[in-house]
Amino acid sequence: MKACTGTSSNVNSRHCTAGLLLLLLASISGTAYAQARVAPAPESSWPSVLDSARKEGRVVLYSQQVPQQIAQIKADFEKAFPGITLEAARLTGTAANIKLDQERAAGVDGGDILITGEVVWLADRAKEGGLRKPIGPAAQSWPAKYLLHEAIPVLGLDLFVIAYNTNLIKTPVSGYQDLLRPEFKGRLGTTEVQAIAIVAFYEWLEKTQGGDFLARLAAQGPRIYTGAVPNAQATASGEVAATTFSVSAVLKPLIENGAPMRIVVPQPGLGLRYGAGIIAGSRRPNASQVLLDYLMSPRGQTAWHSQGISASPLPNIPGSQDASSIQAFDPAVYDKDSVSNYKRKWDLLFRR
């Protein structure tokens, strides 16, 4: 394109101005994760989104959900939308965030949608224009309190719970203070600090159980696992007698398969919100919109929450827990350095 140094006619002037505008728009759209503002799709255009999604043929989901929930959603989504394959990978903690950042930096194909308790990361992407807004029919009636930054629907809430092995522990456990009993010394499991949700969990224990609670818990010599799933498995197998940290979505299937465990819902209790976002650089933008709309629909919410182990933001979802009863931590109070900063403090107590 020729430089705009001067023009001899109004036509050339308009061409020059238009060219500069195109260059400006191109530079903006080339920014990592950036995108134009997306308005809700008119009802008449949604069929074309569906057609394009089927041509794309697949959608890649990175999720922190437990394996059973991911499997249920995959099966039902593919039944609802034949011709679109859902490829799902479970990545815990900040692993998904790191992977998506690496994919962006390398310019390679990768994840289309992220479901995570690390809502801060999604919020940061939304603020820089790095997420696509949901435009499907379900987005039009989604509760406003569960839509963050116009691009991040909160799709579910999970409550943190205690679990213990009933073959090993005969005196019932009713709360966190019971885990300090002498019989649990060397027989507890707890979780590594590897996500903001875990930082919030330990800080909440300090606030609600007493300032010396973590030190006393660390003195019990707990085994350290990474997240809810390995903690639940260790408790089920008898490797440990109880775990301080799990969620019912992990525990209930094990119990139904005969694991000698009991779930303890602490009073008070703390939970987390699962947010979702479509990555702006997705290679499959239409299939991504279809998947997110499914997850926001009553059908998708039923597939996720019908087992009575998590809560839907939508009312009248069969089997869902009551979302209003779950005290979810506020991710907005944490910054990107929260995990590393808190982990140093935590390591001094638990890895002495």
Backbone torsions as a table, in degrees:
resi	resn	phi	psi	omega
1	MET	NA	135.8	-179.4
2	LYS	-72.3	149.2	178.2
3	ALA	-67.9	148.4	-179.5
4	CYS	-92.4	81.1	-177.2
5	THR	-97.2	-23.0	-179.1
6	GLY	173.5	156.3	-177.0
7	THR	-136.9	152.2	179.6
8	SER	-104.0	-0.1	-179.5
9	SER	-151.6	161.3	176.5
10	ASN	-64.8	-31.5	179.5
11	VAL	-63.3	-48.7	179.3
12	ASN	-62.2	-37.6	179.0
13	SER	-61.8	-42.9	179.5
14	ARG	-66.0	-40.3	178.0
15	HIS	-61.4	-42.4	-179.7
16	CYS	-63.6	-46.9	178.9
17	THR	-60.4	-43.4	179.5
18	ALA	-63.6	-39.0	-179.8
19	GLY	-63.9	-42.4	178.2
20	LEU	-63.0	-38.2	178.9
21	LEU	-64.2	-41.0	178.4
22	LEU	-63.5	-41.6	178.1
23	LEU	-61.8	-42.1	179.5
24	LEU	-62.4	-45.3	179.2
25	LEU	-63.6	-38.6	-179.9
26	ALA	-64.7	-39.8	-179.7
27	SER	-66.5	-36.1	178.8
28	ILE	-68.2	-44.7	-176.6
29	SER	-70.0	-20.6	179.4
30	GLY	-80.5	-10.1	178.8
31	THR	-61.6	140.9	-178.5
32	ALA	-54.6	130.1	177.9
33	TYR	70.1	-3.0	-172.4
34	ALA	-73.5	157.1	179.1
35	GLN	-159.6	161.3	173.0
36	ALA	-77.6	157.2	176.3
37	ARG	-65.0	133.4	-176.1
38	VAL	-111.4	121.1	177.3
39	ALA	-83.0	157.6	176.1
40	PRO	-55.0	138.4	-178.5
41	ALA	-71.4	132.1	173.3
42	PRO	-58.1	149.2	-176.8
43	GLU	-56.0	-35.1	-177.7
44	SER	-68.7	-21.9	-177.2
45	SER	-91.2	-14.0	-177.8
46	TRP	-60.2	-38.4	176.0
47	PRO	-57.2	-34.5	178.7
48	SER	-70.7	-33.3	173.8
49	VAL	-62.3	-44.0	178.4
50	LEU	-61.6	-43.6	179.3
51	ASP	-61.8	-44.9	179.7
52	SER	-65.7	-35.3	179.0
53	ALA	-63.8	-40.4	179.1
54	ARG	-67.1	-32.5	176.3
55	LYS	-68.4	-37.6	176.4
56	GLU	-66.1	-35.6	166.6
57	GLY	84.7	-18.1	-178.4
58	ARG	-158.9	164.4	176.1
59	VAL	-145.4	140.3	-175.1
60	VAL	-108.1	122.0	-178.4
61	LEU	-113.3	128.9	167.6
62	TYR	-105.2	128.9	-173.9
63	SER	-144.4	147.2	172.3
64	GLN	-91.9	-1.6	-179.6
65	GLN	-60.2	161.4	178.3
66	VAL	-72.6	155.5	-174.5
67	PRO	-56.5	-38.1	-177.9
68	GLN	-63.3	-40.7	179.3
69	GLN	-67.0	-42.2	179.2
70	ILE	-61.5	-43.7	-179.6
71	ALA	-63.0	-41.5	179.8
72	GLN	-64.4	-43.3	179.7
73	ILE	-65.9	-43.5	179.2
74	LYS	-58.7	-48.1	-177.9
75	ALA	-62.6	-43.7	-176.0
76	ASP	-74.6	-37.3	178.7
77	PHE	-62.7	-46.0	-178.5
78	GLU	-67.4	-27.7	173.8
79	LYS	-71.5	-39.6	-179.3
80	ALA	-72.4	-31.8	-176.3
81	PHE	-130.3	74.0	179.1
82	PRO	-58.9	139.6	-178.2
83	GLY	98.8	-10.1	175.8
84	ILE	-117.5	114.4	179.5
85	THR	-88.6	132.2	175.8
86	LEU	-97.3	114.0	176.0
87	GLU	-100.3	112.4	-173.1
88	ALA	-117.4	135.7	175.6
89	ALA	-125.6	132.6	177.6
90	ARG	-91.1	119.8	179.3
91	LEU	-129.3	121.3	-174.4
92	THR	-96.3	165.1	176.9
93	GLY	59.7	-136.4	-179.8
94	THR	-93.5	8.6	-176.4
95	ALA	-60.5	-41.3	-179.5
96	ALA	-66.8	-42.2	178.9
97	ASN	-58.1	-47.1	-178.8
98	ILE	-62.3	-43.7	-178.8
99	LYS	-63.1	-43.3	179.1
100	LEU	-65.4	-39.5	177.1
101	ASP	-63.0	-40.5	178.6
102	GLN	-65.6	-41.6	178.3
103	GLU	-62.6	-41.4	178.3
104	ARG	-62.3	-47.2	-177.2
105	ALA	-62.6	-37.2	-178.0
106	ALA	-85.5	-12.2	-179.3
107	GLY	68.1	31.6	-177.3
108	VAL	-105.4	161.6	176.6
109	ASP	-68.4	148.6	-178.9
110	GLY	-171.7	-135.6	-175.2
111	GLY	-70.8	142.4	176.8
112	ASP	-99.4	-40.0	-177.3
113	ILE	-131.8	142.2	174.7
114	LEU	-118.7	131.2	168.2
115	ILE	-113.3	122.2	-171.5
116	THR	-153.2	152.6	168.1
117	GLY	-81.8	-9.6	178.5
118	GLU	-83.3	64.2	-174.4
119	VAL	-65.7	-23.4	178.7
120	VAL	-60.6	-42.7	179.5
121	TRP	-61.7	-44.7	177.9
122	LEU	-62.2	-41.7	179.9
123	ALA	-61.5	-40.9	177.8
124	ASP	-62.3	-41.0	178.6
125	ARG	-66.6	-40.1	-179.6
126	ALA	-62.8	-41.1	-178.1
127	LYS	-64.4	-31.0	179.3
128	GLU	-93.4	8.4	178.6
129	GLY	80.4	23.1	-174.5
130	GLY	-94.2	6.0	176.9
131	LEU	-124.8	146.3	174.1
132	ARG	-87.9	136.0	176.9
133	LYS	-70.3	144.3	173.2
134	PRO	-68.0	134.1	-175.0
135	ILE	-123.2	3.8	-176.3
136	GLY	-79.0	174.7	-178.2
137	PRO	-57.6	-38.0	-177.4
138	ALA	-66.8	-26.2	-178.8
139	ALA	-67.7	-24.8	-175.0
140	GLN	-69.3	-26.3	-178.4
141	SER	-115.3	14.7	-178.5
142	TRP	-70.1	137.4	-179.1
143	PRO	-58.8	129.7	-174.9
144	ALA	-60.6	-34.5	-178.4
145	LYS	-68.5	-16.1	179.2
146	TYR	-109.4	24.9	173.2
147	LEU	-126.8	113.1	-174.5
148	LEU	-101.4	132.7	175.8
149	HIS	55.4	26.5	177.2
150	GLU	63.7	3.6	-174.3
151	ALA	-134.5	-9.0	-172.5
152	ILE	-121.7	93.1	173.9
153	PRO	-73.1	133.8	170.9
154	VAL	-82.3	112.6	-170.8
155	LEU	-94.4	-15.2	-178.6
156	GLY	-171.2	161.3	177.0
157	LEU	-130.3	137.1	177.7
158	ASP	-122.3	142.3	178.4
159	LEU	-98.6	133.8	174.1
160	PHE	-74.6	132.6	-176.8
161	VAL	-132.6	167.3	172.7
162	ILE	-99.4	150.0	172.1
163	ALA	-139.2	146.0	175.6
164	TYR	-139.4	156.5	-178.0
165	ASN	-86.1	117.4	-174.7
166	THR	-74.2	-15.5	173.8
167	ASN	-75.8	-27.5	-175.7
168	LEU	-100.4	-27.6	-177.1
169	ILE	-120.2	117.7	-177.5
170	LYS	-99.4	-27.1	176.5
171	THR	-84.9	119.8	-174.4
172	PRO	-56.4	148.6	174.7
173	VAL	-101.5	133.8	-179.5
174	SER	-118.2	-13.8	-178.5
175	GLY	-171.6	-176.7	-174.7
176	TYR	-65.3	-33.4	-179.3
177	GLN	-61.9	-30.7	179.6
178	ASP	-64.6	-24.6	-179.3
179	LEU	-71.5	-8.4	176.7
180	LEU	-90.2	1.4	179.1
181	ARG	-63.9	147.5	-177.5
182	PRO	-54.6	-32.0	-177.2
183	GLU	-64.9	-15.3	-179.4
184	PHE	-94.6	-2.4	-177.9
185	LYS	-63.0	123.8	-178.1
186	GLY	74.9	5.7	-175.3
187	ARG	-126.5	16.9	-180.0
188	LEU	-103.3	153.0	168.0
189	GLY	-115.8	147.4	173.0
190	THR	-146.8	177.8	-172.0
191	THR	-109.7	146.1	174.6
192	GLU	-65.8	148.6	173.0
193	VAL	-80.4	106.5	-178.6
194	GLN	-145.9	17.2	177.6
195	ALA	-163.0	159.0	178.6
196	ILE	-60.8	-36.2	179.0
197	ALA	-59.5	-34.9	-179.6
198	ILE	-74.2	-38.3	174.4
199	VAL	-58.5	-46.3	179.9
200	ALA	-61.6	-39.1	-179.9
201	PHE	-61.6	-49.7	-178.5
202	TYR	-68.8	-37.5	177.1
203	GLU	-64.6	-37.5	178.3
204	TRP	-65.8	-38.8	175.8
205	LEU	-60.0	-42.6	178.8
206	GLU	-61.3	-40.5	-177.0
207	LYS	-73.4	-36.1	-172.4
208	THR	-98.6	-23.2	-174.9
209	GLN	-107.9	-2.7	179.5
210	GLY	111.9	146.9	-176.0
211	GLY	-62.2	-23.8	-178.9
212	ASP	-98.5	6.5	-173.5
213	PHE	-63.3	-44.8	-177.1
214	LEU	-63.9	-39.1	177.9
215	ALA	-63.0	-40.8	178.9
216	ARG	-69.7	-36.1	176.1
217	LEU	-66.2	-42.3	178.4
218	ALA	-62.9	-33.6	179.2
219	ALA	-66.6	-16.5	175.9
220	GLN	-74.6	-9.6	177.9
221	GLY	66.0	48.5	-177.4
222	PRO	-69.2	149.2	169.9
223	ARG	-76.0	144.4	-173.7
224	ILE	-108.5	124.1	178.7
225	TYR	-119.4	175.5	-178.9
226	THR	-109.8	90.2	173.8
227	GLY	93.2	-174.6	-171.6
228	ALA	-72.6	-37.1	-173.5
229	VAL	-66.5	-55.0	179.4
230	PRO	-63.4	-31.1	175.8
231	ASN	-63.1	-43.8	179.4
232	ALA	-65.5	-43.3	-179.2
233	GLN	-64.5	-39.2	178.9
234	ALA	-66.6	-36.8	178.0
235	THR	-70.2	-40.6	179.0
236	ALA	-63.3	-38.7	-176.9
237	SER	-80.0	-14.9	-176.4
238	GLY	89.6	5.8	175.4
239	GLU	-60.8	-36.1	169.7
240	VAL	-129.2	161.2	-178.3
241	ALA	-87.9	-22.0	-178.8
242	ALA	-161.7	160.4	174.8
243	THR	-126.9	141.1	176.9
244	THR	-76.0	-19.9	-168.0
245	PHE	-139.4	117.0	169.4
246	SER	-162.4	-176.4	175.7
247	VAL	-134.8	151.3	-176.0
248	SER	-61.6	-30.5	-179.6
249	ALA	-60.9	-29.2	176.4
250	VAL	-84.1	-40.6	-170.8
251	LEU	-76.0	-40.7	-172.5
252	LYS	-59.5	-45.7	178.1
253	PRO	-60.8	-35.6	177.8
254	LEU	-65.7	-43.1	179.5
255	ILE	-64.6	-41.3	178.9
256	GLU	-63.6	-25.8	177.5
257	ASN	-91.9	11.3	172.4
258	GLY	102.9	3.4	179.4
259	ALA	-65.7	133.1	-177.7
260	PRO	-80.6	72.0	-176.1
261	MET	-130.0	154.0	173.3
262	ARG	-126.2	138.4	177.9
263	ILE	-92.3	133.6	176.7
264	VAL	-115.9	119.2	176.9
265	VAL	-92.4	108.2	-176.1
266	PRO	-66.0	148.7	174.4
267	GLN	-125.3	107.9	2.2
268	PRO	-75.7	172.7	179.7
269	GLY	-134.2	162.8	-179.7
270	LEU	-126.8	147.2	177.8
271	GLY	-137.8	-179.1	177.8
272	LEU	-131.7	157.3	176.4
273	ARG	-101.4	136.5	172.6
274	TYR	-97.1	114.8	175.2
275	GLY	-100.1	159.3	179.5
276	ALA	-134.0	150.0	177.3
277	GLY	-151.9	143.9	173.8
278	ILE	-89.4	123.6	-179.5
279	ILE	-69.8	129.3	-173.8
280	ALA	-60.1	-31.7	-179.3
281	GLY	-86.1	12.3	-178.6
282	SER	-54.6	137.7	176.2
283	ARG	-79.1	-9.7	-177.0
284	ARG	-130.3	67.5	-173.6
285	PRO	-65.6	-33.4	-178.2
286	ASN	-75.2	-44.7	177.0
287	ALA	-62.7	-32.6	177.1
288	SER	-65.1	-42.6	178.1
289	GLN	-63.9	-38.8	-179.9
290	VAL	-65.7	-43.1	179.2
291	LEU	-64.5	-45.2	-178.7
292	LEU	-65.2	-38.3	178.4
293	ASP	-65.2	-38.4	175.1
294	TYR	-59.9	-45.3	-178.8
295	LEU	-64.4	-27.5	179.6
296	MET	-89.2	-8.0	-177.7
297	SER	-84.5	159.7	175.0
298	PRO	-55.6	-35.2	179.1
299	ARG	-65.4	-48.4	179.9
300	GLY	-65.0	-38.7	178.2
301	GLN	-65.8	-34.9	176.6
302	THR	-67.9	-41.3	177.8
303	ALA	-60.6	-33.8	-178.3
304	TRP	-80.2	-45.4	-163.9
305	HIS	-112.1	4.8	-171.2
306	SER	-74.8	-8.5	-176.8
307	GLN	-86.3	1.6	178.4
308	GLY	75.2	20.9	-174.1
309	ILE	-119.4	3.1	178.8
310	SER	-156.7	172.2	-173.8
311	ALA	-120.7	136.9	176.6
312	SER	-94.9	142.7	172.3
313	PRO	-68.9	-18.1	179.5
314	LEU	-85.7	145.0	175.6
315	PRO	-76.4	157.7	170.5
316	ASN	63.2	31.1	172.4
317	ILE	-87.6	119.5	-175.9
318	PRO	-56.2	129.9	176.1
319	GLY	82.3	-7.6	-177.9
320	SER	-71.5	144.1	168.0
321	GLN	-69.3	168.3	179.7
322	ASP	-83.9	111.9	-177.6
323	ALA	-60.8	-32.1	-177.6
324	SER	-69.7	-15.2	-179.0
325	SER	-88.7	-5.5	-176.9
326	ILE	-101.5	120.7	176.5
327	GLN	-84.4	98.4	-178.3
328	ALA	-88.1	139.6	179.1
329	PHE	-69.3	156.7	-178.3
330	ASP	-95.9	107.6	-178.1
331	PRO	-68.7	-16.9	-176.4
332	ALA	-65.9	-19.1	-178.2
333	VAL	-83.6	-2.4	-178.6
334	TYR	-110.8	142.0	175.4
335	ASP	-107.4	-175.9	-173.4
336	LYS	-67.1	-19.3	-179.1
337	ASP	-95.9	3.0	-173.5
338	SER	-61.2	-41.5	-176.8
339	VAL	-65.6	-50.2	-177.3
340	SER	-65.4	-38.7	-179.8
341	ASN	-66.3	-45.1	-178.2
342	TYR	-71.4	-33.6	-178.3
343	LYS	-61.7	-34.6	178.5
344	ARG	-62.8	-42.2	177.4
345	LYS	-65.6	-44.5	-177.6
346	TRP	-64.2	-41.4	-179.6
347	ASP	-62.0	-34.5	178.8
348	LEU	-62.8	-31.5	179.0
349	LEU	-84.5	-46.4	-167.6
350	PHE	-97.7	-10.9	-179.0
351	ARG	-121.2	26.7	178.1
352	ARG	-68.0	NA	NA
